[in-house]
Amino acid sequence: MSNTATNDSWFGVIKMFAAMLLMGTVGYFVVESKQQAHNVVFFRCLFGVVFLSLYCLLTGLFKNTELTKKNFLLIFVSGVFLVCNWIMLFQSFKTASISISTTIYHIQPFLFVIIWSTIFRESVPKEKWFLMLLAFVGVVFVVDVDTKTLDFSSSYMHGVFLAISAALFWAISAVIVKQIKAVRPHLIVLIQLIVGITILFPFADLQSATNITNVQWGYLLILGAVHSCLTYVLMYSSYRNLSASTIAIMTFIYPAVAILVDFIFYNKSLNVLQIFGVALIVVSSYMANQNVKIFSKRKV
């Protein structure tokens, strides 16, 4: 490998690391903004559109967009699911916790596989089904519900169900996006953010905007400029220099940072069983991404 290729690879690692580091702090800014989930998503989309539009304009990404009617329709529908996914995830941060919600949310790749294989009738290897079951067991451990006092109407369980629903909606959005060809990812995200503004505008509590403090505006601005623009720019640009396996491994920085943020700022830590559950989700996701063979055929 040449020095140039090595440097590009390391630069890619740094960008991906920074993106996942920032992604792991989303929950903190959502909680500290002290806004309703739909309001947070609305302002995130609004500020995200401003900054991402400027980036696309300055880098010439608006030229030769390959944006056909079919592609636009697919992006629009995916945007609806993506925005709903954000609302559910952000609400789950407040009713469960940042660490619990983020860890459960990380089952999204498995839901993607199930949906994709069901719709397009692609066979799923036995290993993938086994690893999905393993991840599900991990989720059960992470949730850590006391079966003696199980109350599905509790706010905690409501947060858990929201996190699972958010992962499902993300998976549906991803399945739709995967069918979009030739359109730059930055433009896809930009349109999805515009969709968010459009569908949430009637529900946004703009009257209470005058009561939002400067600090809270700062949190909302960071969610739009950093988490909806800078993070995606870093993530997408790093893909060109990294292998799929490296990307898969580095995505686990996201839940790890979220757990750390929850502990530092809110003094919420995981017990031994929950840590074991996190490990199951992380290991099963990694093995699935690496296509590890578990049920290898015996040679005769």
C-alpha positions, 0 to 999 in steps of 0.5 A: 500500500502506498503512503498516499493510500495509507494516509487517506485510510487514516484520514478516513478513520479520523473522520469516521471516528469524529462522526461517531463521536458526535453521533453519540452525543445527540441524546445529550443535546436533545435532552438539554434542549428541553423541547418536545420531540417533534419540536426538536426534530423540526428545528434540527431539520430547519437548521440542518437544511440551512447548513447542508444547503450551504455545503452543497452549494459551495461544493457544487453538489447541486450540479448533475443531481440525477434527481428523477421523479422516481428518485424524488418520490423514494427520497420523500417517502424515506424522509417521512419514515426517517423523521418519524424515527427521529421523533420516536428516538428523541422521545425515548431518550426522555422516557427510558435513557440515552444509553438504553435507547441508543443500545436498543436502537442499534438493532436497526441493521437486523431489522433492515435485513429482515425487511429487505429479505421479506420484500425482495425474497432474498434468502438469509443465511442461518448465521444471520438468523442466529445472530439476530436472535442473539441480538434480540436476547441482548436487547432483553438483557439491556431492557432489564425489566423486573418480571415481578413488577412488569408494567407495559404502561410505565414510561420506561417501557414506553421509551423502550418500545419507542426505541424499537419502533425508531429502529424499525422506521430507520430500517424501512427508510434505509430499505427505500434509500438503498433503491435510489441510484446515482443521487449523492447522499448529501442531497438525499439527506438534504431532501429528507430534512426538507421533508421533515420541515414540511410535515412537522411545520403544522405541529411545531410549537412556534409560539413557545419559541420566544420562551426558548433560552439562548442556551437551548437555542444553542443546543438546537443549532448544534443538533442542526449544524453539527449532528445533521450536517457536519456528522453526515459530511464526515461520515459520507466522505470517510466511506471512500477511504474505508472498507466495509468491515472498518466502517462496521466496527467503528459504528459501535463507537456510537452506542459506547459514547452514548453510554459514557455520556449518560454516565457522566452527565446523568449518573446513569450506569448499566448493571452487569446484565445490561453490560452483557446485553450490550456485548451481545448486540455489539458482537452479533452485529459485528459478526453479521457485518463480517459474514462470520461462518458459524454453521460451516458444512462439515467436510465428508 
